[in-house]
Amino acid sequence: MDPVRLALTMGLVRAFGLDGAVDVVAAKPAGESTLRLVHREDYVAAVRAASADPKRADQRYGLGTVDDPAFAGMHEVSALIAGQSVAAAEAVWRGDTSHAVNFTGGLHHAMPGGAAGFCIYNDPALAIARMLELGAERVAYIDVDVHHGDGVQAAFWEDPRVLTVSLHEHPRTLFPQTGWPEETGSGAGAGSAVNVALPAGTGDAGWLRAFHAVVPELLADFRPQVLVSQHGADTHFEDPLAHLAVSLDAQRAVMSACHDLAHEYVEGGRWVALGGGGYAVVDVVPRSWTHLVGIAAHAPVDPESVIPPSWRDEVYARTRQLGPARMTDGRTPSWKSWEEGYDPADRLDQAVLATRRAAFPLRGLLT
């Protein structure tokens, strides 16, 4: 979570001139009433206390742990990140823009009453909750981070207005050990949570096959008024914290697919795109999220583009590492559609079928 990954991303956005293709807007931090749309009052108070004095961090709330160490100003920083996602959602809902990106966001593990997995406030859930407060009746959330989007799922577990879909590494092999296909929501929200648990080692073809075997059909049925997507870059084969083998080029393909699906199935093409995990902070994260900005701005960066030397100089000055030379991993991703057939011996196909069997009938869809 080194903040240098954000600085390098914004530097690469500028190097390609994308800051001129979008409106770069700063928003206020999320205030108390906004935070309480998702988070409990006692938890917000505990974050404030730890922010003022890290020695007062209360581990009962997940604060002061290895994953979420307390630091001075943690409330202010976390509320600022959340405020950008909420403002992005407000702008898209009002129709000020059809697309908005906050690559600092996507902190999807924070729970209503606790910090988890490097996340203090759950900005995707807050953005969704704010749109519901403004009158939204159907919001779809697509999470393609390598880790399960557990905090967002938990926030809307019983809410049929929010469809959460998470594609992630199987909980047997990765934090947070949730996101099984059988997790489908409850009560009025039965069928509103969909989870695809991907086998460790899944690469481009399998990842894209799983996405296209699940997401478009769900969106076509749900017809959301807004699409919120989380684009953690930690599915990449160079990421040190997980075990998928996805390329930058496949990540870009899913970003493009989210954009196209927003225009096809969402009223007004409303799309809020967020960042997320990603721990190859030089080679992967800046390139991935620069592609995301370009796609959202309708000014996509050619994968074959040579990265400007000025940005590579910035990388070396900040990290003493050599930056990547091009905006591609040199892959041309392809995949077989689900309609082309199910292979009962393939672990990826088994995972997709488990999801379709568990969730689709609850939505009135065939398996």
Helices and strands as residue ranges (DSSP letters): H 4-15, G 18-20, H 32-35, H 41-52, G 54-56, G 59-61, H 74-94, E 99-102, H 123-133, E 139-143, H 150-155, E 162-169, G 187-189, E 193-198, H 204-222, E 226-230, H 248-265, G 267-269, E 271-274, H 285-296, H 309-319, G 338-340, H 347-359, G 360-363
